Amino acid sequence: MSRIIDTQGVGKQRTRLQKGIVISIRELMLQTKPTIVTKDLAAFIAIALLEISAGVERTVAPWEKRNYWVKADSFRRDWAWTETLGNQMKTAALDEDWQNVAMLSAQIGTHLSKIQVSPRHRMGKPWLGAWEGLLELNKNSQKA
């Protein structure tokens, strides 16, 4: 029996989410006043950061099985900001605190400054419908 190779691993998902966040921040900075698109953009950034944060543990699990604790701890430290800023962005978006959303977007942008996305990317608009997803996520987290 041959090995099963997951072609959509956590690393690829993290890269795709990072690029989506960069595109969303670019689009968010072009917004002049809050609209439903602004809500979708802020919600997508929050959800994507929280997904990246959740993927960190899946990434380090194999390393810990091989006793690479230093590597695992270093990776966790490098990505710890995603959960913090993701939760802050989620709160700011739900409160519709657009000044805080803009400030957090700038902070997130500094963390992702090395990510390069071509102006002619093929990712589309990954933020469409993210506001409803954030409301659902918030509703589910309040039940728990």
Secondary structure, 3 states (H helix, E strand, C coil): CCCCCCCCCHHHHHHHHHHHHHHHHHHHHCCCCCCHHHHHHHHHHHHHHHHHHHHHHHHHHHHHHCCCHHHHHHHHHHHHHHHHHHHHHHHHHHCCCHHHHHHHHHHHHHHCCCCCCCCCCCCCCCCCCHHHHHHHHHHHHHHC
